[in-house]
């Protein structure tokens, strides 16, 4: 997918997510039609197995999927960022301990770590957000530590240390402003992974409520009707695929290059 098409797609689904209450013709949770009604008569995507407007559920699903992804990425950036900055600045045994913990957690794939977290915590929306956020935090923490450690060796940072500047002042004055562009570029890849992680966990039914209008959950509920109504699975599957490809197309630059 080209960068321009990726931006158009992301802007479109963000707009749909924000304007879902005004764009949808029917409430997403009410059974107003015949079960599995075909497209037509005000139903561009037909109805699901419970007679609910599937296009309306897709619109509201965009809102929930993007919201959960944003929250999960926020958790990843906060936990990974704090760990990476602290390890690079404090150094010594603390840095060794953070590196050891990161190595242990990185030995487990992020998505598998998220699934283990949900299994221990219990299903639910909050568990999905925390699981995905914590699952990818070790990787982002390691990248953050690498970038900040490199900046710590720069002449202007060493001069600030020699002049008596404390860690907080050096971080806010030099490290944070100079590392943000690289971290922001790298964080873009985590949006795609977090989106895929959220939709995967909801597809597996780990969000708790299978009736929520979320793309992964919609894909899961459509599996039973692949032969009679394949459009119900095709729509969320295509939306998820295009969103992941669009985010990767925008954030594919390597910030460490």
C-alpha positions as CSV (number, residue, x, y, z in Angstrom):
1,X,0.0,0.0,0.0
2,X,1.3,3.4,-0.9
3,X,1.8,6.1,1.7
4,X,-0.9,8.4,0.2
5,X,-3.5,5.6,0.1
6,X,-2.5,4.6,3.7
7,X,-3.1,8.2,4.9
8,X,-6.5,8.3,3.1
9,X,-7.6,5.0,4.6
10,X,-6.6,6.0,8.2
11,X,-8.2,9.4,7.9
12,X,-11.3,7.7,6.6
13,X,-11.7,5.1,9.3
14,X,-10.8,7.7,12.0
15,X,-13.6,10.0,10.7
16,X,-16.0,7.1,10.6
17,X,-15.1,6.1,14.1
18,X,-15.7,9.7,15.4
19,X,-18.9,10.2,13.4
20,X,-20.4,6.7,13.9
21,X,-23.4,7.9,15.9
22,X,-24.4,10.3,13.0
23,X,-23.3,8.2,10.1
24,X,-25.0,4.9,11.0
25,X,-28.6,4.6,10.0
26,X,-29.5,2.1,12.8
27,X,-28.4,1.4,16.4
28,X,-25.6,-1.2,16.4
29,X,-27.1,-3.3,19.2
30,X,-30.8,-3.5,18.3
31,X,-32.2,-6.4,16.3
32,X,-34.4,-4.6,13.8
33,X,-34.2,-6.9,10.8
34,X,-34.4,-10.5,9.7
35,X,-31.4,-12.6,10.8
36,X,-28.7,-12.7,8.1
37,X,-30.8,-10.4,5.9
38,X,-28.9,-9.8,2.6
39,X,-27.7,-6.3,1.5
40,X,-30.4,-4.0,0.3
41,X,-33.3,-1.9,1.7
42,X,-31.1,0.4,3.7
43,X,-28.6,-2.4,4.7
44,X,-25.5,-2.0,2.6
45,X,-23.9,-5.0,4.4
46,X,-27.0,-6.8,5.4
47,X,-27.8,-7.9,8.9
48,X,-25.9,-10.3,11.2
49,X,-27.3,-13.5,12.8
50,X,-29.3,-11.5,15.3
51,X,-30.8,-9.1,12.8
52,X,-28.6,-6.1,13.6
53,X,-27.4,-3.6,11.0
54,X,-23.9,-4.9,10.2
55,X,-22.6,-1.7,8.7
56,X,-23.6,0.2,11.8
57,X,-21.7,-2.4,13.9
58,X,-18.7,-2.0,11.6
59,X,-18.7,1.8,12.1
60,X,-18.9,1.4,15.9
61,X,-16.4,-1.3,15.7
62,X,-13.9,1.1,14.1
63,X,-14.4,3.4,17.1
64,X,-13.8,0.6,19.7
65,X,-10.9,-1.0,17.8
66,X,-9.0,2.3,17.4
67,X,-9.7,3.4,21.0
68,X,-8.4,0.1,22.5
69,X,-5.4,0.3,20.2
70,X,-4.6,3.8,21.3
71,X,-4.9,2.9,25.0
72,X,-2.7,-0.2,24.5
73,X,0.0,1.9,22.7
74,X,-0.1,4.4,25.5
75,X,0.6,1.7,28.0
76,X,3.5,0.4,25.9
77,X,5.0,3.9,25.5
78,X,4.7,4.8,29.2
79,X,6.1,1.5,30.6
80,X,8.7,1.0,27.9
81,X,9.7,4.6,27.8
82,X,10.2,4.9,31.6
83,X,12.1,1.7,31.7
84,X,14.4,2.6,28.8
85,X,15.1,6.1,30.0
86,X,15.7,5.0,33.6
87,X,18.1,2.2,32.5
88,X,20.1,4.5,30.2
89,X,20.4,7.3,32.7
90,X,20.9,5.4,36.0
91,X,23.1,2.7,34.5
92,X,25.0,0.2,36.6
93,X,23.2,-2.6,38.3
94,X,19.8,-1.1,37.6
95,X,20.5,-1.1,33.9
96,X,21.7,-4.7,34.1
97,X,18.5,-5.6,35.9
98,X,16.3,-4.0,33.4
99,X,18.2,-5.6,30.5
100,X,17.9,-9.0,32.2
101,X,14.2,-8.6,32.7
102,X,13.8,-7.4,29.1
103,X,15.6,-10.4,27.8
104,X,13.4,-12.7,29.7
105,X,10.2,-11.1,28.5
106,X,11.5,-10.7,24.9
107,X,12.0,-14.5,24.9
108,X,8.2,-14.7,24.8
109,X,6.5,-13.4,21.7
110,X,4.5,-10.2,22.5
111,X,1.2,-11.6,21.5
112,X,1.7,-14.8,23.5
113,X,2.7,-12.8,26.5
114,X,-0.5,-10.8,26.1
115,X,-2.5,-14.0,26.0
116,X,-0.8,-15.3,29.1
117,X,-1.6,-12.0,30.9
118,X,-5.3,-12.2,29.9
119,X,-5.4,-15.9,31.0
120,X,-4.0,-14.9,34.4
121,X,-6.0,-11.6,34.8
122,X,-9.3,-12.8,33.4
123,X,-11.1,-11.8,30.2
124,X,-12.3,-8.2,29.7
125,X,-11.7,-5.0,27.8
126,X,-9.3,-3.6,30.4
127,X,-7.4,-6.9,30.4
128,X,-7.0,-6.8,26.6
129,X,-5.6,-3.2,26.7
130,X,-3.2,-3.9,29.6
131,X,-2.1,-7.3,28.1
132,X,-1.3,-5.8,24.7
133,X,0.4,-2.8,26.2
134,X,2.5,-4.8,28.6
135,X,3.3,-7.4,26.0
136,X,5.1,-5.0,23.7
137,X,6.6,-2.7,26.4
138,X,9.9,-4.7,26.7
139,X,10.7,-4.3,23.0
140,X,10.0,-0.6,23.1
141,X,11.9,-0.2,26.4
142,X,15.0,-1.8,24.8
143,X,14.8,0.5,21.8
144,X,14.4,3.5,24.1
145,X,17.4,2.5,26.1
146,X,19.5,2.1,23.0
147,X,18.5,5.6,21.7
148,X,19.0,7.4,25.0
149,X,22.3,5.6,25.7
150,X,23.6,6.8,22.4
151,X,22.6,10.4,23.3
152,X,24.3,10.1,26.7
153,X,27.6,9.9,24.8
154,X,27.1,13.1,22.9
155,X,29.3,16.0,23.7
156,X,26.5,18.4,24.7
157,X,25.1,15.9,27.2
158,X,28.5,15.2,28.7
159,X,29.1,19.0,29.0
160,X,25.7,19.3,30.8
161,X,26.7,16.6,33.2
162,X,30.1,18.2,33.8
163,X,28.5,21.6,34.5
164,X,26.5,20.0,37.4
165,X,23.2,19.5,35.7
166,X,21.0,16.9,37.4
167,X,19.4,13.9,35.6
168,X,15.9,15.5,35.5
169,X,17.2,18.7,33.9
170,X,19.4,16.9,31.4
171,X,16.5,14.6,30.5
172,X,14.0,17.4,29.9
173,X,16.5,19.7,28.2
174,X,18.5,17.4,26.0
175,X,17.6,13.7,26.1
176,X,13.8,13.9,25.7
177,X,13.7,16.5,22.9
178,X,16.5,14.8,20.9
179,X,15.1,11.3,21.3
180,X,11.4,12.0,20.6
181,X,11.7,12.1,16.8
182,X,13.3,8.7,16.7
183,X,11.0,7.2,19.3
184,X,7.9,8.6,17.6
185,X,8.9,7.0,14.3
186,X,9.5,3.7,16.0
187,X,6.3,3.9,18.0
188,X,4.4,4.0,14.7
189,X,5.2,0.3,14.2
190,X,3.7,-0.5,17.6
191,X,0.4,1.0,16.5
192,X,0.1,-1.7,13.9
193,X,1.2,-4.5,16.2
194,X,-1.1,-3.2,19.0
195,X,-4.0,-3.0,16.6
196,X,-3.4,-6.6,15.4
197,X,-2.9,-7.7,19.0
198,X,-6.2,-6.1,20.2
199,X,-8.2,-7.6,17.3
200,X,-6.6,-11.0,17.8
201,X,-7.5,-11.1,21.5
202,X,-11.1,-10.0,20.9
203,X,-11.3,-12.5,18.0
204,X,-10.3,-15.2,20.5
205,X,-13.1,-14.1,22.8
206,X,-10.8,-12.7,25.5
207,X,-12.7,-9.4,25.7
208,X,-15.3,-11.1,27.8
209,X,-18.4,-9.8,26.0
210,X,-18.8,-11.4,22.5
211,X,-21.5,-9.0,21.5
212,X,-19.3,-5.9,21.5
213,X,-19.1,-4.1,18.2
214,X,-15.4,-4.5,17.7
215,X,-13.7,-5.7,14.5
216,X,-12.0,-8.7,16.0
217,X,-15.2,-9.7,17.8
218,X,-17.2,-9.2,14.7
219,X,-14.9,-11.5,12.8
220,X,-15.2,-14.1,15.5
221,X,-19.0,-14.0,15.5
222,X,-19.1,-14.3,11.7
223,X,-17.2,-17.6,11.5
224,X,-20.3,-19.6,11.9
225,X,-21.8,-18.1,8.8
226,X,-19.0,-18.3,6.3
227,X,-21.0,-20.2,3.8
228,X,-24.4,-18.5,4.2
229,X,-23.1,-14.9,4.7
230,X,-19.4,-14.6,3.8
231,X,-19.7,-10.8,3.7
232,X,-20.0,-10.7,7.5
233,X,-16.5,-12.2,7.9
234,X,-15.0,-10.4,4.8
235,X,-15.8,-6.9,6.0
236,X,-14.0,-6.9,9.3
237,X,-11.1,-9.1,7.9
238,X,-10.6,-6.6,5.1
239,X,-10.8,-3.6,7.5
240,X,-8.2,-5.1,9.8
241,X,-5.8,-6.0,7.0
242,X,-6.0,-2.6,5.4
243,X,-5.5,-0.8,8.7
244,X,-2.4,-2.8,9.6
245,X,-1.0,-2.3,6.1
246,X,-1.7,1.4,6.2
247,X,0.0,1.9,9.5
248,X,3.0,-0.1,8.4
249,X,3.2,1.9,5.2
250,X,3.4,5.2,7.2
251,X,5.8,3.9,9.9
252,X,8.1,1.7,7.9
253,X,11.1,4.0,8.2
254,X,13.8,2.6,10.5
255,X,14.5,5.2,13.2
256,X,17.8,3.6,14.1
257,X,19.2,3.8,10.6
